Amino acid sequence: MLGPALSLIHTGQTPTRSALTRALDVTRATAGAVTAELEALGLITVDSRPAGGGRGRPSHRLAIDPQGPVVVAGQIHADGLSVTLAGLGGLLDPPVHLPLPAATDPVRMLRAVAQAGAELARSTSRRCLAAALALPNPVTEPDGTALAALHFAWPSGTPVADLYDVEVGRADHGPNAVRPLPTAIANDANLAALAEYRHGAGRGARHLLFVTSGHRGVGGALVIDGHLHTGSAGLALEVGHLTVDPQGRPCVCGNRGCLNSETDPDALFAAAGLTPEPGRPLLDQARELCWAAATDERARAAVEHVIDRLGLGLAGVANILNPDRVVLSGLHLDLLEAAPDRLRAVVAERSLWGRSGRVPIVGAELAHGALAGAAELGWGPYLADPQAVPV
């Protein structure tokens, strides 16, 4: 009962004790006992001032305890590292962004992000319960190896979960951290999809398709009734390697014309005949190019070219999966905002379900989706069993 109750409060579905009573289908006394125990664990607050002024007995407000425990959430992306502390409720501290280390072998990269997270953990007086990491490549389940770590040329089958656990164990997280600190690692698109489902644009969807392009490449994920569909080994929904132009640009996977190579920031610059400035984040520059489409003809033509390829890919996936919502993130969100009618028209033309008007395409709402998803991963065991939280 504690786990379902905490999950409902965590996702904002039950802001009052009466709402929790209805959602759990329990008595008022049982809901009161559950919230009292969660409050004693330091996870939520129960405001005794009644909420609501309508008919019936007013109910107490439920909220995440702002001084409650945190987890370290980290992300490795194609041109940098990001770390933050995250409480329950999808609440992130301002992320710290760092450049990649000079050497990008897996041990040095994982050590760098583990040490950056440990520095944040030492800076807070809140209890630190876990460290979780989002990676820009497929991660197998349950063993946690990285396959096709193409951005950094890591050996296929690198045991990233074990290596990260070792580096987190070696880092000093301060006196308020659990020892040993539990770790977890997963693909960034999967984690961002889970975060959007729980806290963002995916709330209320049953079959959520999530597609994103970050600093390089394209990722995708599917959430079905609240659970990630990761396939038999954690490798499902590699939508980035769906072919949308057989004669298109070479992809790092060895094929040509993948969604990965036709709709990411590099593809947008190639379509515009421009070269990104060195020393500046590629994604930021690609977004600026999208915004310029409103007034610049070359930028507009590039945006339309990439949107047409993206629409082909989304239509193909929608035909297979029949999602009830598509959420776009990263550069794809900017493409949607730059020409929403064009993207939706391409999907409608190419997709049976799009023609019937049943595939809403919306933009992601979370500013740091992969980090928020890493936080969800770190909090996962405690959402399942709040009594595992040390007091």
Secondary structure as UniProt FT lines:
FT   HELIX           2..10
FT   TURN            11..12
FT   HELIX           17..24
FT   HELIX           28..40
FT   TURN            41..42
FT   STRAND          44..51
FT   STRAND          59..64
FT   TURN            66..67
FT   STRAND          70..77
FT   TURN            78..79
FT   STRAND          80..86
FT   HELIX           88..90
FT   STRAND          96..98
FT   HELIX           106..122
FT   STRAND          128..135
FT   TURN            141..143
FT   TURN            150..153
FT   TURN            156..157
FT   HELIX           160..170
FT   TURN            175..176
FT   STRAND          183..187
FT   HELIX           188..199
FT   TURN            201..204
FT   STRAND          207..213
FT   STRAND          219..224
FT   TURN            225..226
FT   STRAND          227..228
FT   TURN            231..233
FT   HELIX           239..241
FT   TURN            246..247
FT   TURN            252..253
FT   HELIX           259..262
FT   HELIX           265..272
FT   TURN            278..279
FT   HELIX           282..292
FT   TURN            293..295
FT   HELIX           297..321
FT   STRAND          325..330
FT   HELIX           331..338
FT   HELIX           340..350
FT   HELIX           352..355
FT   TURN            356..357
FT   STRAND          361..363
FT   TURN            367..368
FT   HELIX           369..384
FT   HELIX           386..388
//
